[in-house]
């Protein structure tokens, strides 16, 4: 009986060890500590969240503030790249990222990572994001009701048809990414939120908050301002679905 129990214990330990070594994919998150404090708070919370998630789901998660790691030699080691609170502004980094995406890499961008205006001067990224330019925002950060556009997508699996997202600064885009034939919108700001804000007010418009450009393995998520983003189990599940979907895509 004791020998049998020992055998079962050893078998279980071997199986657990095998699972731990079964790395499904590798993720690299890049962030900056010299930007708006609320964006730094989000990045720190995101790193903790994804570190814990990686241990639970069996993928590898690395993070860095060194954007020079956006180079050909380093990017080939990762299946998913996350921009937490910034974006590359160096031409070498931009070129390496374009090459990475054109060759099947995957990208997840949060909040200000998708920011672009007349000063960005990166036409490829504008097209990549779905052609929408930053237009307006709500301020101060507030919770908002969100509507799931497609409950059958892997990113929105097990997410209710609508839910209240924690406080966030919400971005509006013009034109709406939804108008791009290659964009699939997954979650939208409920118009019933309007007017949204107190100082800067969003009063109208179609405002997607989660979408993918179907020409790439990519996902943009508007959430990412402040230290409350990871306080919702529903929203956290959406983040989990997002990174697993991107990492598993062929």
Secondary structure, 3 states (H helix, E strand, C coil): CHHHHHHHHHHHHHHHHHHHHCCCCEEEEECCCCCCHHHHHHHHHHHHHHHHHHHHHCCEEEEECCHHHCCHHHHCCCCEEEECCCCCCCHHHHHHHHHHHHCCCEEEEEHHHHCCCCCCCCHHHHHHHCCCEEEEECECCEEEEEEECCCCCHHHCCCCCEEEEEEECCEEEECCHHHCCCEEEEEEECHHHCCECCCECECCCCCEEEEEECCCEEEEECCCCCCCHHHCHHHHHHHHHHHHHHHHCC
